[in-house]
């Protein structure tokens, strides 16, 4: 396995016109997902086979482009990050609500929205904060551009690397156990 530095360097050097658009005059959203966004998650330590679920069912006929799955304490793999990929030329502002509409019913905290050129990270809620506009839930501001990926990769590692999410999940499980133990001791 390549180091994160090598992985992200290769991703940052991708030739959008030749490697993603590939002469197409139409939409290339599938190429954005396969050649850029999924590779970003691999660079962040996620395993494409066991951690990334493509076209993940949200509701009957609605699917997120990618759901990043993490096992719960019972071993059930559940989405912890919802990823929505858009065509290179799409304005991501037009797709914020869609991404939130996919994440919220599943109780997913993190959203990545990308057109392959711009990467946005949102948190579906900020404790103690009322938000009137979902744009205000952008965590990394300004968003990271593909051309800045090498320099700003640590910002993504801090929020959504596999190590970070796994750590947060363990902390949550520990807090739940402590809460149950406190309840039991109060009942005794």
C-alpha positions as CSV (number, residue, x, y, z in Angstrom):
1,X,0.0,0.0,0.0
2,X,1.3,3.4,-0.9
3,X,1.7,6.1,1.7
4,X,-0.9,8.8,2.1
5,X,1.6,11.3,0.6
6,X,2.2,9.3,-2.5
7,X,-1.5,8.6,-2.9
8,X,-2.7,12.2,-2.5
9,X,0.1,13.5,-4.8
10,X,-1.0,11.2,-7.6
11,X,-4.6,12.2,-7.1
12,X,-3.7,15.9,-7.1
13,X,-1.9,15.5,-10.3
14,X,-4.8,13.9,-12.2
15,X,-5.4,15.5,-15.6
16,X,-9.1,16.5,-15.5
17,X,-9.5,16.8,-19.3
18,X,-7.6,13.6,-20.3
19,X,-8.2,11.3,-17.3
20,X,-11.7,12.3,-16.3
21,X,-13.5,14.2,-19.1
22,X,-11.8,11.9,-21.7
23,X,-13.1,13.9,-24.6
24,X,-16.7,13.6,-23.5
25,X,-19.0,16.5,-24.1
26,X,-21.6,15.1,-21.8
27,X,-21.7,14.4,-18.1
28,X,-18.9,12.5,-16.5
29,X,-20.2,12.1,-12.9
30,X,-19.3,8.4,-12.9
31,X,-15.7,9.2,-13.8
32,X,-15.6,11.8,-11.0
33,X,-16.8,9.2,-8.5
34,X,-14.5,6.4,-9.7
35,X,-11.3,8.3,-10.6
36,X,-11.3,11.1,-8.0
37,X,-13.6,10.9,-5.1
38,X,-13.3,7.2,-4.3
39,X,-9.6,7.5,-4.6
40,X,-9.6,10.3,-2.1
41,X,-11.3,8.0,0.4
42,X,-8.7,5.3,-0.3
43,X,-6.0,8.0,0.5
44,X,-7.8,8.7,3.7
45,X,-7.3,5.0,4.8
46,X,-10.7,3.6,3.8
47,X,-10.8,0.2,2.0
48,X,-12.7,0.3,-1.2
49,X,-14.0,-3.2,-0.9
50,X,-15.1,-3.3,2.7
51,X,-15.7,0.3,3.6
52,X,-17.2,2.0,0.5
53,X,-20.8,1.2,-0.6
54,X,-21.6,2.5,-4.1
55,X,-25.2,3.6,-4.9
56,X,-26.1,3.0,-1.3
57,X,-29.9,2.8,-0.8
58,X,-31.2,5.6,1.4
59,X,-34.9,5.2,0.8
60,X,-36.8,3.0,-1.6
61,X,-35.6,4.5,-4.9
62,X,-33.0,7.0,-3.6
63,X,-29.3,6.2,-3.6
64,X,-26.2,8.0,-2.3
65,X,-23.3,7.8,-4.6
66,X,-21.1,6.5,-1.8
67,X,-21.7,5.6,1.8
68,X,-18.7,5.1,4.0
69,X,-19.5,2.2,6.3
70,X,-18.2,1.5,9.8
71,X,-19.0,-1.4,12.0
72,X,-21.1,-0.7,15.1
73,X,-20.4,-2.5,18.4
74,X,-22.7,-5.3,17.2
75,X,-20.7,-5.7,14.0
76,X,-23.4,-4.2,11.7
77,X,-21.8,-1.9,9.1
78,X,-23.6,1.4,9.0
79,X,-23.0,4.6,7.0
80,X,-21.0,7.2,8.8
81,X,-20.2,9.5,5.8
82,X,-22.5,10.1,2.9
83,X,-20.7,11.2,-0.3
84,X,-22.4,12.9,-3.2
85,X,-20.5,13.2,-6.5
86,X,-21.5,15.6,-9.2
87,X,-20.3,16.3,-12.7
88,X,-17.2,18.5,-13.2
89,X,-19.3,21.5,-14.3
90,X,-22.0,21.3,-11.6
91,X,-22.4,24.1,-9.0
92,X,-22.3,22.3,-5.7
93,X,-24.6,24.9,-4.1
94,X,-27.4,23.3,-6.1
95,X,-26.9,19.9,-4.4
96,X,-26.5,20.7,-0.7
97,X,-30.1,19.8,0.2
98,X,-29.9,16.5,-1.7
99,X,-26.9,15.5,0.2
100,X,-28.5,16.4,3.6
101,X,-31.7,14.7,2.6
102,X,-29.7,11.5,2.1
103,X,-27.7,11.8,5.4
104,X,-30.2,12.9,7.9
105,X,-32.7,10.0,7.7
106,X,-29.7,7.6,8.3
107,X,-28.4,9.7,11.2
108,X,-25.2,10.3,9.4
109,X,-23.0,13.1,10.8
110,X,-20.7,13.8,7.8
111,X,-21.3,14.7,4.2
112,X,-18.8,15.1,1.4
113,X,-20.0,16.9,-1.7
114,X,-17.7,17.0,-4.7
115,X,-17.6,17.7,-8.4
116,X,-14.0,16.4,-8.6
117,X,-12.6,19.9,-8.6
118,X,-14.0,21.1,-5.3
119,X,-14.4,19.1,-2.1
120,X,-16.8,20.2,0.6
121,X,-17.2,18.7,4.0
122,X,-20.4,19.3,6.0
123,X,-21.5,18.2,9.4
124,X,-25.3,17.5,9.5
125,X,-25.6,19.1,12.9
126,X,-23.5,21.3,15.1
127,X,-24.3,20.7,18.8
128,X,-25.6,23.8,20.5
129,X,-26.2,25.6,17.2
130,X,-29.3,26.4,15.4
131,X,-28.6,26.7,11.7
132,X,-31.1,28.4,9.3
133,X,-29.0,27.7,6.2
134,X,-27.3,24.3,5.5
135,X,-24.4,26.1,3.8
136,X,-23.5,27.3,7.3
137,X,-22.6,23.7,8.2
138,X,-19.6,23.7,5.9
139,X,-16.7,22.6,8.1
140,X,-13.7,23.4,6.0
141,X,-14.0,26.9,4.6
142,X,-13.1,27.7,2.0
143,X,-13.7,24.3,0.4
144,X,-10.7,22.3,-0.8
145,X,-9.9,22.5,-4.5
146,X,-8.3,19.6,-6.4
147,X,-5.3,21.9,-7.1
148,X,-4.9,22.4,-3.3
149,X,-5.4,18.8,-2.2
150,X,-1.7,18.1,-1.4
151,X,-1.4,21.2,0.8
152,X,-4.7,20.8,2.5
153,X,-5.0,17.1,2.8
154,X,-4.4,17.2,6.6
155,X,-7.7,19.1,7.0
156,X,-9.5,16.1,5.6
157,X,-7.5,13.6,7.7
158,X,-8.5,15.5,10.8
159,X,-12.2,15.1,10.1
160,X,-12.9,12.0,8.0
161,X,-9.9,9.7,7.8
162,X,-10.7,6.1,8.8
163,X,-8.5,6.5,11.9
164,X,-10.4,9.6,13.0
165,X,-13.9,8.2,12.4
166,X,-12.9,4.9,14.1
167,X,-11.6,6.9,17.1
168,X,-14.8,8.9,17.3
169,X,-16.9,5.8,17.1
170,X,-15.0,4.1,19.9
171,X,-15.4,7.3,22.1
172,X,-19.2,7.2,21.4
173,X,-19.4,3.5,22.4
174,X,-17.4,4.1,25.6
175,X,-19.8,7.0,26.5
176,X,-22.8,4.8,25.9
177,X,-21.4,2.0,28.1
178,X,-20.6,4.6,30.8
179,X,-24.1,5.9,30.6
180,X,-25.6,2.4,31.0
181,X,-23.3,1.7,34.0
182,X,-24.4,5.0,35.7
183,X,-28.0,4.0,35.1
184,X,-27.4,0.6,36.6
185,X,-25.6,2.0,39.6
186,X,-28.5,4.5,40.2
187,X,-31.0,1.6,40.1
188,X,-29.0,-0.4,42.7
